[in-house]
Each structure stands twice: as C-alpha cells, then as structure tokens.
Amino acid sequence: MLKVVNPANNETIKEVQTDTATTVSDKFRKAKSAQAKWAAQPLNSRLEVIRKFRALLEKDLEELAHTLTSEVGKPISQSRNEIKGTLGRIDFFLEKTPGVIRDESVFKDSAAPLEEVIGHEPLGVVANISAWNYPYFVGSNVFIPALLTGNAVLYKPSEFATLTGIAITERLHASGVPADVFSLVVGDGSIGVELLKNPVNGVFFTGSYATGKKIAEAVASRMIKVQLELGGKDPAYVCDDANVKNAAEGLADGAFYNNGQSCCSVERIYVHAKVYDQFVEHFVNTVKGFVTGDPNDEKTYIGPLTRAAQLSVVKNQVTDAMAKGAKLMVGGQKVANSKGHYFQPTVLTNVTHSMDVMREESFGPVIGIQKVANDNEALMLINDTAYGLTSAVYSASRERAHTILAQANSGSVYWNCCDRVSPRLPWSGRGHSGMGSTLSTLGIQTFLQPKAWHLRG
C-alpha cells in the first residue's frame, strides 16, 4: 500500500493500493491491444473526448484544487491557477492537433503520374512518468497530445501526487477514453522501473537529472523515443538600466512561487554593480511580505515543501554558502514549531560559484544574489552550469537583452519576465535539463512517427 501524507501536518490522508510487476505488465498488454482501435477512430471523436475531459476539469476545479493542495502542499490559490492554466493548454492542443496530424502532399507529377506524401502515425503505447510539482501541467503536456494523436498511455503519476493522478484518470475515463487506452500505474520509483521493463514505444519523463539519466540508460538499447524534462539552475541578470523595483518583484515571485519547486524557478540572480544595493533592498522587502502558512488559507503564498527530504537539501545549501562567506538577508531555517515541511523563504547575498546554492538545483525557497561588473561577466556566469533550461535578462533595451540571451545556452529565454511557460512555444532543455520538446506544435509532433508515401498510378 502507498501512504499519501499531507506535507502541511504529516498526517496520513489515504492509503492506496500500488501496482506490481504483474499488474503493470497486464496493463501494458491491454494497452497494446486497445491502441490500434483508439487510433482508428476519427480524429473528431478523440477531440470530442478531450473536450469533455476539459469540461470536467473546469466543473470540478475546486474539488481538484483542494485534492492537489492536500497532498503536495501547494497554496490553494496556486492549485487553482495550475488547473485553470491547464485548460488553456488543452485548448491549444485541440486547436492545433488537426493541422499537425494531417497528411502533407509535398510533390505531384501528373505526367508520371507520381505523388509524394508525408503521413503521420502514432508511436503506439507510451509511458508517461510524471512529476508532483505541477501534475496537471507536466502530465497534460504529455497525455493530452499523446491521446489526441492516437497513442495509448501508461500514466504513472509521482507517488507524491497519487490522488491527483487518480482524479485525472477518473475524469479521462468518464469523458470516453477507454480504460485500457489510458491506464493508471500507481507506486514509487520501483514501480517505474517495472514499467520500463515492458516494450513500450516511447518514454516521457519529468523529474530530476539523476532519474532521467537512469531512464535513458535503461532503454538506450531499444531504439525508442525517449523524452526527458529535467531540472534547472535558472539564472536571471538585472542590467543597470533595468526598472529595478519591477525586476525585484518579478524575480522574487519567479524564485518563490510554488515554494521554488519548479524546474524553471529562478535559482540564481546576477545584478549589475550600479544597481545591486537598490535591487537587494527591493527584493528582500518583497520576500519579507510573503505569507507562510496553511496552504488552504487564501492568504498563504509559501506552503510546506512537498518532500521532507528537501528540507535538508535547502538547509545544507544555506549552511555551505554561509561557511564560504555568504550573507543571510532573510530566512535560513526551518519554520519553528511546525508539524509540516516548512522552510523560511531565504535570500543570500555575497554569493559566488564556489557555493552549492549557485551550482546545484535547490528546488526550494532559497535564492542567491551575486554582484557583477558588466554584461560579459553576467553572461559567463549564466552559462557556467551543467543545466540549460531558462535564462532571463531585465533591461530597458530589447537589443541589449537580445545580445545577451542569444548567447545563453538555454532552451527558453526571457526579456523582462521569468518563470513563464506558453503552450505556443516549445518547452525544451539542454544539457542536464533534458532532451526533446513538449508544448507548441513540436510537442504534438513528438508523439507521431512519419511515414513517406510514394504513390504512382
């Protein structure tokens, strides 16, 4: 049995039956058998099913948001925001899938007669090993386009978001997705290992670099589609011509929203020496205004960390930084007298790249702010990382920001904004941030394999 625990108070919410190697293999066999029939349905039928699913998410928004908050500790307003944002992503997939999946005639010679056509077919059965920090976002980025393009999905939510995974599965089935076409796999990492032993046609994982590396190695010899959405150590640079107050407020939100538990959370900030002191003052004042408390309280901005183990990771980064000369501006400790996994929102200055907080993913409410002399130093530090997910520049000049961001080794770049994801743009990482793309039309194409048609007659 899997015990689902509320991170705000460490109380058990529910115990859920987990899968076994046998049940996972049975679900794969059923998915493989059901996939062809699902793919053979007219696209309009699959579109209508997903429209019904969207309607159920909208109708049940409050119930679903409270379930999400109860098991991951996300403040209730942020849980609502995630589900509402998912509706827009579904709308994008519903609108764009018909055009992506349509056959394309690329050559026609009436004298021959000969026609060349690019066709598209589903991969088959895909494994969707999802994450707990944004289970609606990262899950729907995979299973919605996968289902629309005719694939069957073996969906394993994180063990820390199991109840949300069950809720998603129930509503997909109620909308008309056959149970064997979208099959829930419940359990911890050991069940994920069992899932990968089955001959799936694609693996789509969201999580840490360490786990992503193991997944890639486990299936490398099978020549199947592998897509990995991994971590980040996302930098931002504040130029001396930036609107300092706006930059400080925006970056504080980008660093601490969802308690910093996001692959694209701002995790290191570089500030031009001319505006450094002014920026730090505004930033610290903004962070001091964040309300830490019960995630069910509408006023709460900082809830508990989802995983208790992350408390030690964050604390160790703070201790390491201060031992090497960092200055603690606010926070730095676990919240006293709390039954849950609470850590104070923490700001460190006088940091350097000798410190773990500027090198290793924090995935928690801590940020380091480093002073730089010029744009060249900022760019060097931005690229001094094994990760390559996002980079941001705050400047009054689009040209200046573009010059810097064009040289940033990141899959996404931001001018005067941060921590932003759009369904219209590809979400992709470089280096330890992963490989492949979700979202945009590229994120639909990834669930298809091309077929070249040579037609003479």
N, C-alpha and C positions, 0 to 999 in steps of 0.2 A: 504494500500500500504506500501511496505517496501522501505525505502530510503537507497540507497547504497552511502556511503560517502568515499571520498578519505582522509585517515588519514594524508597525507602529506600536505594538504592545506584546509581541512574541506569543500571542495566543493562537491556538490551532483553529482554523476556520472550518476545515473539512479534510477528510481522508478520501483519496481517490484510488481506484484500482489501476495499477500500472500494467503495461503490456509486458509480454515475454518474447523471447526469440521465436517461439512457435506462433504466437498471435500476430507478430509483425510479419512473418513470412506468409501467413494466411491472408493478411490484409493486402500484401503485395500481389499474391496470385489473383485475388478477386479484382484488384485494381487493373491488373494487366488484362484480364478477361473483359472488364467493363469499358475500358478506354476506347476501343475501336467503335463501339456503338455510340458513345458520347461524341466522338469526333465526327461521326457520320451524320449527326443531327444538323439541320440547317443552322447557320450562324445566328440567325434571328432568334432561334429558340434558346440558344445559350445566352444571348444578350438579354432576353426577357427574364431568364432565371436570375441573372446577376442584378437586374433592375429590382426584382423582388427582394433580393438579399439587401440591397441598399435601403429599400423602404423599411425593412425590419430593423436595420441599424438605427435609422432615424426615429422610428417609432419607440424603440426600446432604449433610447440613448441614456436616460437617467439610470435605469437598472444596470446597463452595461458599464457605465462610468463608475458606479459605486462598486461593482464587482472588481473592476480594474484597480481602483484605489485600495480596496481591502487587501489585495494580495501583493501589490508592488509598492504601495505607499505613495503613489503619485498624488499630489494635491488634487482634490475633486475638480477644480476649475480646469486644471491641465488635462485630466482624463477626458472631460467633455471636449476640450479643444482637439484632442487626438482623434476622437471618434468623428467629430464634425469635419476635421481635415481629411479623414479617410473618405468621406462622402464625395469630396471634390476629386480625389484621386480615382475613385470608381467612375465618376462621370467622364474623366479623361479617357480611361480605358474603353468605356462604352462607345465614346465618340470616335476614337482613333483605330480600334482594332479592325473594323471592316476594311479600311484602306490598306492597312499593313498586310492583312492576310490575303488580299485579292491577287489573283494571278496577273502577271505583267507580261504583255507581249512586247518583246524587245527587237524583233526583226521579222519582216514578212517579204517574201519574194514571190509574187503571183505567177511569174514565168516558170519557176521551178517545178511545182509550187512548193514553198517551204516556209514554215513559221517556227520561230524560236520563242519559247515561253518560260518564264521563271515561275515555278509553283512553290507553294509553302505547305509543309506538313508538320503536325505536332511531333514533339520529341518522343512522347509515349507516356511513361509513368515517371514522375519526378518526385524527388524527396525534398520537402521544404522544412528545413531545420531552422526554426525561427528564434527570435530573441524576446526578452522580457521587458526591455526598457521602453519600447514602443511596439507592442504586439500587433496593434491594428495597422500601423503604418508599414512596418517591415514585413508583416505577414501578407497584407493585401498587395504589396508591391510584387509579390511572387504569385500567390494563389489566384488572384483575380485574372491577370493576363494568361496564366497557365491554363485555367479553366476555359476562358474565352477562346483560346486558340486550339482547344480540343484535347488537352492533356488530362490525365488522371493525376491526383496529388495525394501523396502520403505526407500528412502535415503533422510535424512534431513541434508543438509549442515548447518554449522553455518550461522547465519544471517550476519556475517561479511565477509563471503566468498560466498555469494549467486551467484554472476556472474560466479565464478569458478564452483560452483555446477551445474549451468545451462549448462556451456560449457562441463562438463563431461557427463551430461545426454544426450545432443545432440549427442555427438560422440558415446556413447554406443548405442543409438537408430540407428544411421547411420550405425553402424557396424553389426546390426542384432539382438540386444537384443530387444525383444518386449516391447512396451511402458508400458504394464501392468506388465511386469516382473521386470522392473527397473523403479520405479516411483518416481519422484522428489516431495518432500514436502518442501514448502517454508514458512519461518516465523521465529519468535523469539522463546523464551522458552515456551511461552504459546501454540504454535502450537506443540511443542514437547510433552507437557502434553496431548494434544488431540490425538496425535499419539499413545501414550502408553495406551490410553483407549480402543484401538482396540485389539482383541485377536490374536496378533502376536505370533509366535512360538519361537522368540528369540529377545533379545535386545542387541545391541552392541554400546556402548557409549564411546566417547573420550572427556575428558574435566576435569573439576575441581572435587575435592573430594566432595565438598558440593553438587553439582548437581548429581554426581554419587550416593551418599548416598540417595538422594531423589528418584532417579530412582529405585534403589534396593528396597527401601521400598514400592514404588508404585506397583511393580509387584511381590512382595515376595510371595503372596498367590497363584499365578497362576502356580507355579512349571514349569517355562520355563527357557531356557538357558539365563543367564544374564552375559555379559562380560563387564568389566569396565576398561578402560585405563585412569588412573587419573594422578594426579600431582606428583611432586617430589621435594625433597630438597637435590639434588645430591651432595655428598661430594667427595673431592679428597685429597689425602695425598701425600706430597712430602718428601721422605726419605732423610737422609743426604748423601746417596751415589748416588742420582739421578743426571742426567745431568740437572743441574738447568736451564740453558738457554732454552733447548728444552722443559722442563716441563713448564716453564713460558709462552713460546709462544703457546704451545699446549693448556694449560689451559685457556689462555686469549681468544683464539678462541672458546674453548668449553663453556666459560661463556658468550660471547657476540655475537656469531653467531646468526643471526635472532633476534638480539636485546635481547637475553636471553629469548625469548618467546618460550621455548620448555620445555616439561616435563623432558627431560634428559639434559638440560643445566646444567653446573657446577654452583652450587649456594653457595657453601662454600668450602674453601680451608684451609687445615691444613699443616703447614710446620715445619719440624724439626728445632729446635733452631739453630743448627750449620749452616744451610744454609738459614735461614729466611731472613736476611737482603739482601743477594745476590739475592734471589728469588724475593722479593718485588721490588727491583730495576729493574730487567729484566721485570717483569710483568707490572709495571707501565709504563715503556718506550714503551712496546708493545701496551698497551691500548692507550697511547697518540698518537700513529701512526694511529689509526683507523679513517677513514674519515667519518664524519657525514654530511648528506646532502640529496639531491633529490634522491629518490630511483631509478629513471630512469637513473641516472648518473652511468656509468660503474665503476667509482672510488669509489662510496659510499659503505661503509661497515655497517654503522649504519644508519638505516632509522627511521621513526616515529614508535612509539608504535601503534598497531592496534586499541586499545580501549583507549579513552580519560580517562576513569576512572582509568586506571592503572597508570597514571601519579601520582595520589595522593597516591596510594599504595606504589610506589617506593619512593616518597619523604618522606612519613611518616616513612618508614623503615630507611632512612638516618638520619632523624631528631632524631628518637628514639635512634639509635646507637651512634650518636654524644653526645646526652644528657647523655649517660651512659659511655662515655669515649673513644669512637672510634676515630680514627684519619682519616681525609679525605685526601686521597693522590691525587685524581683527580676527577673532575666531581662534582656531588651532587646537580645539579639544572636542571630545565627545560631549554631548549635552548632558549635564549632571542630572541625576535623579530621574532618568528616563528608562522605561522598560523596553523601549524600542531602539532601532538602529540609527540614532540621531547624531549628526556631527555638525558643529557650528560652521556656517559659511566663513571661509578662511581666505585672507588676502596676504600675500607675501611680497615684499619688495626687496631691492638689493640682491636679486637672484642672478644666477649665472648658469651656463650649460654644464657646469660640474655637478649640478644638483638633480636628483631624480625627478623633482617636480617639474623640471623643464625638459626632461628627456623621456620619461616613462608615462604611459597613459594613467591618468588619475581616476577618471570615471567617478568623480565625487566632487563635493563642494569646496574645491581649493583652486587657487589661481596664483601664478607668479607673474610679476610685472617687472620688466627689465628695461633700463635706460639704454638708448643707442644714440650714436653721434650723428648718423646720417642714413640715407636710404640704402646705401651699399651694405652697411653693417646689418641693417634690418633684414635685407634680402638674404644675406649669408646665413643669418640665424634662422630665418623662416625655413630654409632648405636644409638645415642641419638636423635632420631627423630621418628615421627609417620609414616614417609614415608619409602618406601623401593624399589626404582626403580633402581638406578645405584650407584656404588661406584668405585673409581679409585685409584690406587696406582702407584706412579712413583718411581722406584728404579732400580739400576743396577742388582739386584738379583731377578731372577724369583722366587726362593724358598722363599725369604723374602716376596715378594709381595703376593705369593700364600698363605702363612701362614696367612697374614692379611685378604686377600679377602675371604678366606674360612670361616672366622668368620663374615664377613659383611652380614647384613640382607638385601640383595638386590637381585632383580631378574636378574640383569646383572652386571658384574664386569669387570674392565679393568686394564690391566698392561701396563703402559707407553702409554696410549691413553685414550680418553674420548669422550663423546657425539657422540657415534658411534652406528649405527643400521645395522644389516645384515639380509637379507631375510632368510639366512640359520639357524639362531639362534632364539629361541623363545623370544618374547618381552613380559615380564610379570612383574607385580608389586606385592609388598607385603604391608600389612597394608593399609594406606591411598593412596597408589599408585595403588590400584585396585586389580582385580582378573581376572583370565583367561589369555590366551596367544594368541597373533597374531603372524604372521610370522612363519617360519620353517614348517615342516610337521604338527606340533601340531596346527598351525594356519589354516591349511586346515581341519584337523580332527574336529575342533571345530564347523564347520558348518554341521557336519554329526551326525546322531544318529545310534548306532549299532543295528543290528538285528541278533539274534542267530538262525541259521538254523539247525534243527535235521532232517536228511534225511535218511529214511530207505526204501529200495526197491530193 
